Amino acid sequence: MDDKVKIRCPACKQVFREKANKVRDGVQLNCPNCCKLLTLNRDTDDPFFRRALKLAKEIRAIAQAQIIEKAYGPKGP
């Protein structure tokens, strides 16, 4: 499973990928194409930011479930 999320820059319209662990509400990232500072938050009007935040949250939850399954077995604690 890929642990990266696609983010589209609203300034240059280019898509870049960032690790799901870094993509969280309130984080600031630089676009590697145009070097614009992007602030990711849930309340934005940009659907690409909201989708990236949602997907990153789902990827982190799956990764956490895999860690718990390895530690405690398939049934959990």
C-alpha positions as CSV (number, residue, x, y, z in Angstrom):
1,M,0.0,0.0,0.0
2,D,1.3,3.4,-0.9
3,D,1.6,5.8,2.0
4,K,1.6,9.0,-0.1
5,V,-1.3,11.4,-0.8
6,K,-1.8,13.5,-4.0
7,I,-2.2,17.2,-3.4
8,R,-3.0,19.7,-6.2
9,C,-1.5,23.2,-5.8
10,P,-4.2,25.8,-6.4
11,A,-1.7,28.3,-7.8
12,C,0.1,26.3,-10.5
13,K,-2.5,23.4,-10.8
14,Q,0.3,20.8,-10.6
15,V,-0.2,17.6,-8.5
16,F,2.5,16.5,-6.1
17,R,2.7,13.7,-3.6
18,E,3.4,14.0,0.2
19,K,3.6,11.3,2.9
20,A,0.3,10.8,4.7
21,N,2.0,11.3,8.1
22,K,2.8,14.9,7.1
23,V,-0.6,15.7,5.7
24,R,-2.7,16.9,8.7
25,D,-5.1,19.7,9.5
26,G,-3.2,23.0,9.9
27,V,0.1,21.9,8.4
28,Q,1.9,24.1,5.9
29,L,3.7,22.7,2.9
30,N,5.6,24.2,0.0
31,C,4.6,23.3,-3.5
32,P,7.7,21.8,-5.1
33,N,6.7,23.2,-8.5
34,C,6.0,26.9,-7.8
35,C,7.3,27.1,-4.2
36,K,4.1,28.6,-2.9
37,L,3.3,28.0,0.8
38,L,0.1,25.9,1.1
39,T,-1.9,25.7,4.4
40,L,-4.0,22.6,4.6
41,N,-7.1,22.7,6.7
42,R,-10.5,21.0,6.8
43,D,-12.6,24.2,6.4
44,T,-11.1,25.3,3.0
45,D,-13.2,25.6,-0.1
46,D,-10.6,23.6,-2.1
47,P,-12.0,20.1,-2.6
48,F,-8.5,18.8,-3.4
49,F,-7.2,19.8,0.0
50,R,-10.2,18.2,1.7
51,R,-9.8,15.0,-0.2
52,A,-6.1,14.8,0.6
53,L,-6.7,15.3,4.3
54,K,-9.4,12.6,4.3
55,L,-7.3,10.1,2.4
56,A,-4.3,10.8,4.7
57,K,-6.5,10.2,7.7
58,E,-7.7,6.9,6.3
59,I,-4.1,5.8,5.4
60,R,-3.0,6.6,8.9
61,A,-5.9,4.6,10.4
62,I,-5.1,1.6,8.3
63,A,-1.4,1.7,9.2
64,Q,-2.3,2.0,12.9
65,A,-4.7,-1.1,12.6
66,Q,-1.9,-3.1,10.9
67,I,0.5,-2.2,13.8
68,I,-2.1,-3.3,16.4
69,E,-2.8,-6.5,14.4
70,K,0.9,-7.4,14.4
71,A,1.2,-6.7,18.1
72,Y,-2.0,-8.4,19.4
73,G,-3.0,-10.8,16.6
74,P,-6.0,-10.6,14.4
75,K,-8.6,-10.1,17.1
76,G,-7.0,-7.1,18.8
77,P,-6.6,-6.3,22.5
